[in-house]
Amino acid sequence: MKIRILLLCLLCFSLGYAQQEDTPAYWNMDVTPFYGSILLHNTDISHLIREHPSGVILGFNKQTFGHEGWEAPFNFPDTGFSVVYQDMKNSTLGHNLGVYLHYNFYLLKRKLQFRIGQGIAYNTNPYNKEENFRNNAYGSHLMSSTFLVFNYNRPRLYKNLGVKAGISLVHYSNANVKAPNTSTNTFAFNAGLIYDLKGDPNEEFIRKEQPEIRESVKMNLVFRSGINESDVINSGQYPFYIFSAYADKRLGKFSAIQLGSDVFYSNFLKELIRFQSISFPELEVDPATDFKRVGIFVGHELFINKLSVITQLGYYVYYPFDFEGQVYNRVGVKRYFGDKWFAALSLKSHAAKAEAVEMGIGIRL
């Protein structure tokens, strides 16, 4: 039933996506089977790597021609959406079905294509302490998922039909919304077909002169929240609250640098402190230890139309309880609504160890 709901949401989105076109558009679709291996990024999942997983990527792509000012500087990328089905070839891990939004970027006269997609996936057989206790990779049915594809791309080799082949990487994780969350990464080889659906692929590309952007330093205020759980299974999901303030300075049309501070109220740490103080006296954890943290960070923002991609590297200057180390990182996307307000979705981690998916709202003054 949940898979049907996921497919229904995709259908509704695709219809809405198609109806938003207000410029000439060229659409194509691709079907790309893949076959690969689960990477051993953590020895805790070694018992889950048995055979070679396989699957298929179904993509719908709308080519840009420069009608919007951001398109030409990025070499006229495609926007689109994908469906990815993957058989993990292990009954413990089950099957994954995901829906994604993606960008296709091109190199070498559009013969090399790089696709990056972000979405949500449904797993058929997550961890269950009674029925599936060996699955320490997926703690929930719904997971965040990212995939990367790098292909040699040759459309229209015969009429509307073309081919593509290359490599792909598919990542599944629930970002510690619910334990366990060891996650998986599948590296695969892929080859498939491209088919033109609509529009003229030979429409002339438009290159518009872009005005220079000159801005003074701007102040940003952001509130982020969500739920997460410690690595202790069944310790409970708790809300967290993050207050951030940072200054940014535009370096040009597409980049800005950032410097700021975060204040973290992570309630799962309060429970983890209590648990360790009782269950592991040898750790000498004081049950009254403060669960709050304060960090400072530097960052970068890449602007792509009304979206932007943020990367930040931080260090806790107030760190009363030792959890995963004092260095943290954040990657995410922002969507601007007008000149000031924005929504944000980001992943906060310590190196490759995810702590939380953060949903936020902010203002740039």
C-alpha positions in Angstrom: 0.0 0.0 0.0 2.8 2.4 0.9 4.5 1.7 -2.5 1.2 2.6 -4.2 1.0 5.9 -2.3 4.6 6.7 -3.3 3.9 6.0 -7.0 0.7 8.1 -6.8 2.7 11.0 -5.4 5.2 10.7 -8.2 2.3 10.7 -10.8 0.8 13.8 -9.3 4.2 15.6 -9.2 4.9 14.7 -12.8 1.6 16.1 -14.0 2.1 19.3 -12.1 5.7 19.5 -13.4 4.5 19.2 -17.0 1.8 21.8 -16.6 4.3 24.4 -15.3 6.1 24.8 -18.6 5.9 28.3 -20.0 8.9 28.1 -22.4 9.6 25.8 -25.3 10.7 22.4 -23.9 12.5 19.3 -25.0 11.7 16.2 -23.0 13.2 12.8 -23.1 13.2 9.7 -20.9 15.8 7.1 -20.2 15.7 3.5 -18.8 19.0 2.4 -17.3 19.4 -1.1 -15.7 22.4 -1.3 -13.3 24.4 -4.1 -11.6 26.9 -3.6 -8.8 28.1 -4.2 -5.3 27.4 -2.8 -1.8 30.5 -1.0 -0.6 31.9 -2.0 2.8 32.0 1.5 4.3 31.4 0.1 7.8 32.4 -3.4 9.0 29.1 -3.6 10.9 27.3 -4.4 7.6 29.7 -7.1 6.4 27.2 -9.8 7.2 24.7 -8.1 4.8 27.0 -8.1 1.7 26.2 -11.4 0.0 25.5 -11.0 -3.7 25.5 -8.2 -6.3 22.4 -6.0 -6.2 20.7 -4.9 -9.3 18.0 -2.5 -10.3 16.8 0.1 -12.8 16.8 3.9 -13.1 13.8 5.5 -14.9 14.4 9.2 -15.7 12.4 12.0 -17.2 14.5 15.0 -18.4 13.6 18.5 -19.5 16.5 20.2 -21.4 17.1 23.9 -20.8 18.1 26.3 -23.6 19.0 29.5 -21.8 15.6 31.1 -21.3 16.5 31.6 -17.6 19.6 33.5 -16.8 21.2 30.7 -14.7 21.1 28.0 -17.4 23.9 29.1 -19.8 26.6 29.5 -17.1 25.9 25.9 -16.1 26.1 24.7 -19.7 22.3 24.2 -20.1 21.6 21.4 -17.7 18.5 19.2 -17.6 16.0 19.3 -14.8 13.9 16.2 -14.2 12.7 13.4 -11.9 13.7 9.8 -11.5 12.4 6.5 -10.1 15.0 4.0 -8.9 14.2 0.4 -8.1 16.8 -1.7 -6.4 16.8 -5.4 -5.4 19.5 -5.7 -2.7 19.8 -9.4 -3.4 19.5 -10.1 0.3 16.2 -11.0 2.0 17.4 -9.2 5.2 17.7 -5.9 3.3 14.7 -6.4 1.0 14.0 -4.1 -1.9 14.1 -0.3 -2.3 11.9 2.0 -4.4 12.8 5.7 -4.5 11.5 8.9 -6.2 13.9 11.8 -6.8 14.4 15.2 -8.3 17.6 15.5 -10.3 19.9 17.7 -12.4 21.9 16.5 -15.4 25.1 18.5 -16.1 27.1 18.0 -19.3 30.7 18.0 -20.4 32.7 17.5 -23.7 30.0 18.8 -26.1 27.3 17.1 -24.1 28.7 13.6 -24.6 29.4 13.1 -20.9 26.5 13.5 -18.5 26.6 13.8 -14.7 23.3 13.3 -12.9 22.7 14.1 -9.2 19.4 13.2 -7.6 17.9 13.6 -4.2 14.7 12.0 -2.9 13.0 9.6 -0.7 13.0 5.8 -0.8 10.8 3.1 0.7 12.4 -0.1 2.0 10.4 -3.3 2.2 12.1 -5.0 5.2 13.7 -2.6 7.8 15.0 -3.6 11.2 12.6 -5.4 13.5 13.9 -6.7 16.8 11.8 -9.9 16.5 11.5 -10.6 12.8 14.5 -8.9 11.2 17.1 -8.1 13.8 20.0 -8.7 11.4 19.1 -5.6 9.4 21.2 -2.9 11.1 21.5 -0.9 7.9 17.9 0.4 7.6 15.9 1.3 10.8 12.8 2.5 9.0 10.7 2.0 5.9 11.2 5.6 4.7 14.7 6.8 4.0 16.6 9.7 2.5 18.4 8.7 -0.7 21.0 10.3 -3.0 22.2 8.9 -6.3 25.0 9.9 -8.7 25.4 8.8 -12.3 28.3 9.5 -14.7 27.5 8.4 -18.2 28.6 8.5 -21.8 25.5 9.9 -23.5 24.5 9.6 -27.2 20.9 10.5 -27.9 19.2 10.1 -31.3 21.5 7.5 -32.8 18.5 6.1 -34.6 15.5 8.5 -35.0 14.3 9.2 -31.4 16.4 6.4 -29.8 19.8 6.8 -28.2 22.1 5.0 -25.7 24.0 5.7 -22.5 26.4 3.8 -20.3 28.6 4.5 -17.3 28.8 4.1 -13.5 26.4 5.0 -10.7 26.4 5.3 -6.9 23.1 4.9 -4.8 23.0 5.9 -1.1 20.2 5.0 1.3 20.1 6.3 4.9 17.4 7.6 7.3 19.9 10.0 8.9 19.4 8.6 12.4 15.7 9.5 12.4 15.4 6.0 13.8 18.1 3.5 14.9 19.7 1.5 13.5 21.1 3.5 10.6 24.3 2.0 9.3 23.1 2.8 5.7 24.3 1.3 2.4 26.1 2.6 -0.7 25.9 0.7 -4.0 28.5 1.2 -6.7 27.2 -0.1 -10.0 27.8 -0.2 -13.8 24.8 0.8 -15.9 23.8 0.9 -19.5 20.4 1.9 -21.0 18.3 3.6 -23.7 17.2 7.2 -24.2 14.0 8.1 -26.1 12.9 11.6 -27.2 9.4 12.4 -26.1 8.6 16.0 -26.9 10.0 19.2 -28.4 12.9 20.1 -30.7 16.3 19.0 -29.4 18.1 21.3 -31.9 16.5 24.5 -30.6 19.2 27.2 -30.5 20.9 27.8 -27.1 20.5 31.3 -25.7 23.3 33.1 -23.9 22.2 36.2 -22.0 24.4 38.7 -20.5 24.1 38.5 -16.7 24.4 41.7 -14.5 27.1 41.7 -12.0 26.0 41.1 -8.4 27.5 43.5 -5.8 26.3 43.1 -2.3 27.4 44.1 1.1 27.8 41.5 3.9 24.4 40.0 4.7 23.2 38.5 8.0 21.2 35.2 8.0 19.0 33.9 10.9 17.9 30.3 10.6 15.8 28.0 12.8 16.1 24.2 12.2 14.3 21.3 13.7 13.4 17.6 13.3 13.6 14.3 15.2 16.3 11.8 15.7 17.5 8.9 17.9 20.9 7.9 19.3 22.6 4.7 18.1 21.0 2.9 21.1 18.1 1.0 19.4 14.7 1.8 20.9 16.1 4.6 23.0 13.4 6.8 21.6 13.0 9.6 19.0 13.3 13.1 20.3 12.9 16.6 18.8 15.9 18.8 18.3 16.1 22.6 17.8 19.0 24.5 16.2 19.4 28.3 16.2 21.9 29.6 13.7 23.2 33.1 12.9 25.8 33.7 10.2 27.1 36.4 7.9 27.6 35.8 4.1 29.5 37.7 1.4 28.7 37.2 -2.3 31.8 36.5 -4.4 30.0 36.8 -7.7 26.9 35.5 -9.5 26.9 32.0 -8.1 29.0 31.9 -4.9 29.0 33.2 -1.3 31.2 32.4 1.7 29.8 32.1 5.2 30.9 32.6 8.8 28.6 31.9 11.7 27.5 30.0 14.8 25.0 27.3 15.8 23.4 26.6 19.1 22.1 23.0 19.4 19.4 21.7 21.7 19.6 17.9 21.0 17.2 16.1 23.3 18.4 12.7 22.2 21.7 13.5 24.0 19.8 14.1 27.2 18.5 10.5 27.1 21.9 9.2 26.0 23.6 10.9 28.9 21.1 9.3 31.3 21.5 5.9 29.7 25.3 5.9 29.8 25.4 7.2 33.4 23.3 4.2 34.5 24.3 1.4 32.2 28.0 2.1 31.8 29.4 3.4 35.1 33.0 2.8 33.9 32.5 5.8 31.5 32.0 8.0 34.5 29.3 10.1 32.8 27.6 12.6 35.2 23.8 12.4 34.7 23.7 16.2 35.2 26.0 16.8 32.1 24.6 19.5 29.9 23.2 18.2 26.6 23.5 21.5 24.7 26.3 22.4 22.3 27.6 25.5 20.6 29.5 25.5 17.4 31.2 28.0 15.0 31.4 27.3 11.3 32.7 28.4 7.9 30.7 27.6 4.8 30.0 28.1 1.1 26.8 28.6 -0.9 26.4 27.8 -4.6 23.4 29.6 -6.2 21.5 27.7 -8.9 18.4 29.7 -9.9 16.1 29.9 -6.8 17.9 27.0 -5.2 21.3 27.0 -3.6 23.6 24.3 -2.2 25.3 24.8 1.1 28.4 23.2 2.6 29.5 24.0 6.1 32.3 22.8 8.4 32.0 23.5 12.1 33.7 23.1 15.4 32.0 22.8 18.8 33.4 25.5 21.2 31.0 24.4 23.9 31.1 20.6 24.1 30.3 19.2 27.6 29.4 15.7 26.5 31.6 13.7 24.1 29.5 12.6 21.1 31.2 11.7 17.8 33.9 14.4 18.1 34.1 18.2 18.1 34.1 18.6 14.3 30.8 18.6 12.4 29.7 19.2 8.8 26.5 20.1 7.1 25.4 19.8 3.5 22.0 20.9 2.2 19.8 22.9 -0.1 18.0 26.2 0.3 15.0 27.4 -1.7 14.5 31.2 -1.8 11.1 32.8 -1.7 11.7 36.4 -2.8 14.9 38.3 -1.8 14.9 37.5 1.9 13.0 34.4 3.1 14.2 30.8 2.4 13.4 27.2 3.4 16.3 24.8 4.1 16.8 21.0 4.1 20.2 19.8 5.3 22.0 16.8 6.7 24.3 17.3 9.7 27.0 14.8 10.2 30.3 14.1 11.9 32.5 13.1 9.0 30.4 10.2 7.4 28.3 9.6 10.5 24.9 11.2 10.1 23.3 12.8 13.1 20.1 14.4 11.8 18.1 15.6 8.8 17.3 19.3 9.5 14.3 21.2 8.2 14.5 24.9 8.6 13.3 28.4 7.8 15.4 31.5 7.6 15.7 35.1 6.6 18.6 36.9 4.9 18.8 40.5 6.0 
